[in-house]
């Protein structure tokens, strides 16, 4: 049994995204949720139970393409891809969002 099966998460993790090709999804809604001590915007998708807590980088990508009002993002396409970022002096995996107009190449269907 895998650890992810023992401790399931309500949120998409980096390991959920296959390396190499982005995952194509459609936004269902953006909800405010308490995660730990913080209130975060969480992106939810059609055909998927898990959400993706938004960081400023990913929220900005969506706002630049779909506008500043998160209510207008429902029904819009988005691509999730694995990437690396600097965090507390270390390179760590992360999830980055792209809009279809920003991407090139093929995408995967929902793997999780």
SULRA-V795611 format. One line per field, one symbol per residue. ss: DSSP state (@ for helix, = for strand, . for the rest). burial: + if it has 16 or more other ideal C-beta (glycine too) atoms within 10 Angstrom, else -. A space follows every 50 residues. Layout:
ss->???
burial->???
//
This chain:
ss->..@@@@....=..@@@.....==============..========..... ===..@@@@@@@@@@@...@@@@...===========..=========.@ @@....==....
burial->-----------+---++---+++++-++-+----------+++++--+-+ ++++---++-++--++---+--+---++++++-----------+++++-- ------+-----
//
